[in-house]
Amino acid sequence: MNKDKLINRFISGDKTAINDLYAEYSPRLYRFAMAYLKSESEVLDIVQEVFVNLWINRNKLKKDSNLDAYLFTVTKNTIISVFRKKLSEKDYLEHLKHKVIVNSIDTESQFNYNQLSKELENLIEQLPPQRKKIYQLSKVQGLPNNTIAMELGISVKTVEDHLSKASKFIKKNLTELGFLALLFIDLFINSK
């Protein structure tokens, strides 16, 4: 199909043109975004957002626009926004964690937190050596899975498998301690 005709149809408001553009560009945008985000659900959201944006701003496009450059720029900017949002969410969670601990005047709450923290440390110590190391690199040091894999000379899948098994083990054992442990898991384990 002639791209110029397709762009002209699109600019003039032909709704079938957006489907043709999606079929043409979405696989490439998907691969581009996946190279940065590694999360299929986030990437699918981004690709959809790019095409919604494209449809909304179709009147701003010129007939001689370089659609490839436009779509990849919008995709890149959307990826950057996702990274910024993740960073600000992580900072906010860290702030909340700090506030919960610092502002906890209640001695019993502090005692419970300390007890659960010790229990978590004990559970981490019970992990097999490789799994323990991977868990600490991920959850304590905050390293991404691909960095851990590279550092240890193993595959990302192996890292993910170890993290999954470690998390299941820790959650199972902490959950046995009751409701407070469930809150602790949600605040301090799941959010990392």
C-alpha positions in Angstrom: 0.0 0.0 0.0 1.2 3.5 -0.8 2.2 5.3 2.4 1.4 8.7 1.0 -2.2 7.6 0.2 -2.5 6.0 3.6 -1.3 9.1 5.4 -3.7 11.3 3.3 -6.6 8.9 4.2 -5.6 9.1 7.8 -5.3 12.9 8.0 -8.7 13.2 6.4 -10.3 11.2 9.2 -10.7 7.8 7.5 -11.0 5.4 10.5 -9.9 2.4 8.5 -6.6 4.1 7.9 -5.7 3.9 11.6 -6.1 0.1 11.4 -3.8 0.0 8.4 -1.3 2.2 10.2 -1.5 0.0 13.3 -0.9 -3.2 11.2 2.0 -1.5 9.5 3.8 0.0 12.5 2.7 -1.7 15.7 5.1 -4.7 15.4 8.1 -2.4 14.9 7.0 -0.1 17.8 6.4 -3.1 20.0 10.0 -4.5 19.4 11.4 -1.0 19.9 9.6 -0.5 23.3 10.3 -4.1 24.4 14.0 -3.5 24.0 13.8 -0.9 26.8 10.9 -2.0 29.1 11.0 -5.9 29.0 7.3 -5.9 30.1 4.8 -7.0 27.6 1.8 -5.4 29.4 3.7 -2.0 29.6 4.8 -2.3 26.0 1.3 -3.1 24.7 -0.1 -0.1 26.7 2.6 2.2 25.2 1.9 1.0 21.6 -1.8 1.6 22.2 -1.1 5.0 23.7 1.0 6.0 20.7 -1.8 5.2 18.2 -4.4 6.9 20.4 -2.1 10.0 20.4 -1.6 9.7 16.7 -5.4 9.7 16.1 -6.0 12.6 18.4 -3.2 14.7 16.7 -3.9 13.6 13.1 -4.9 17.2 12.1 -1.4 18.4 13.1 0.2 16.0 10.6 1.2 17.3 7.3 0.8 15.2 4.1 4.6 15.0 3.7 5.3 14.1 7.4 7.8 11.5 8.1 5.5 9.1 9.9 8.3 6.7 10.9 10.2 9.4 12.7 7.0 10.8 14.3 5.9 7.4 15.6 9.3 6.4 17.0 9.7 9.8 18.6 6.3 9.6 20.3 7.2 6.0 21.4 10.6 7.1 22.8 9.0 9.9 24.7 6.3 7.7 26.1 9.0 5.2 27.3 10.9 8.0 29.0 7.6 9.0 30.7 7.2 5.4 32.0 10.7 5.4 33.4 10.2 8.8 35.1 6.9 7.5 36.6 8.6 4.4 37.9 11.4 6.4 39.5 9.0 8.8 41.2 6.8 5.9 42.4 9.9 4.1 43.8 11.0 7.3 45.5 7.5 7.8 47.0 7.4 4.2 48.3 10.9 4.7 49.9 9.6 7.9 51.4 6.5 6.1 52.8 8.6 3.2 54.2 10.9 5.7 55.9 7.9 7.7 57.3 6.2 4.5 58.6 9.4 3.5 60.5 10.4 7.0 61.7 6.9 8.1 62.7 6.0 4.9 64.5 6.0 6.0 68.1 4.0 3.0 69.1 6.6 0.7 70.8 4.6 -2.4 69.9 4.6 -1.5 66.2 8.3 -0.9 66.3 8.8 -4.2 68.1 6.6 -6.0 65.5 8.5 -4.4 62.6 11.8 -5.4 64.2 10.6 -8.9 64.8 9.4 -9.3 61.2 12.6 -7.8 59.9 14.6 -10.4 61.9 12.4 -13.1 60.6 12.9 -12.0 57.1 16.7 -12.0 57.6 16.5 -15.5 59.0 14.4 -16.7 56.1 16.9 -15.1 53.6 19.7 -16.9 55.4 17.9 -20.2 54.9 17.9 -19.8 51.1 20.4 -21.9 49.1 23.6 -19.8 48.5 23.0 -18.9 44.9 19.3 -18.0 45.5 20.2 -16.0 48.6 22.8 -14.0 46.6 20.4 -13.3 43.7 17.6 -12.3 46.2 19.9 -9.9 48.0 21.2 -8.4 44.7 17.7 -7.8 43.5 15.7 -6.9 46.7 18.4 -5.3 48.9 20.7 -3.7 46.3 17.9 -3.1 43.8 19.8 -4.4 40.7 17.7 -5.3 37.6 17.5 -9.0 36.6 19.7 -8.6 33.5 22.5 -7.0 35.5 22.4 -9.8 38.0 22.4 -12.4 35.3 25.4 -10.7 33.6 27.3 -10.3 37.0 26.7 -14.0 37.9 27.1 -15.4 34.4 23.7 -17.0 34.3 20.6 -16.4 32.2 17.9 -13.8 33.1 15.4 -16.7 33.2 17.5 -18.4 35.9 17.5 -15.2 37.9 13.8 -14.8 37.5 13.3 -18.5 38.6 15.5 -18.0 41.7 13.7 -14.8 42.7 10.3 -16.4 42.2 11.2 -19.4 44.4 12.8 -17.2 47.0 9.8 -14.9 47.2 7.4 -17.9 47.5 9.5 -19.3 50.3 9.6 -16.0 52.2 6.0 -15.2 51.7 4.9 -18.7 52.7 6.9 -18.5 55.9 6.0 -14.9 56.8 2.3 -15.4 56.1 2.2 -18.0 58.8 2.9 -15.2 61.3 -0.5 -13.6 60.6 -2.0 -10.4 59.3 0.8 -8.1 60.3 3.2 -10.2 58.3 0.9 -9.8 55.3 1.2 -6.0 55.6 4.9 -6.3 56.0 5.2 -8.5 52.9 3.1 -5.9 50.9 5.1 -2.9 52.1 8.6 -4.2 52.2 8.9 -7.2 49.9 6.4 -6.9 47.1 7.2 -3.2 46.5 10.9 -3.7 46.0 
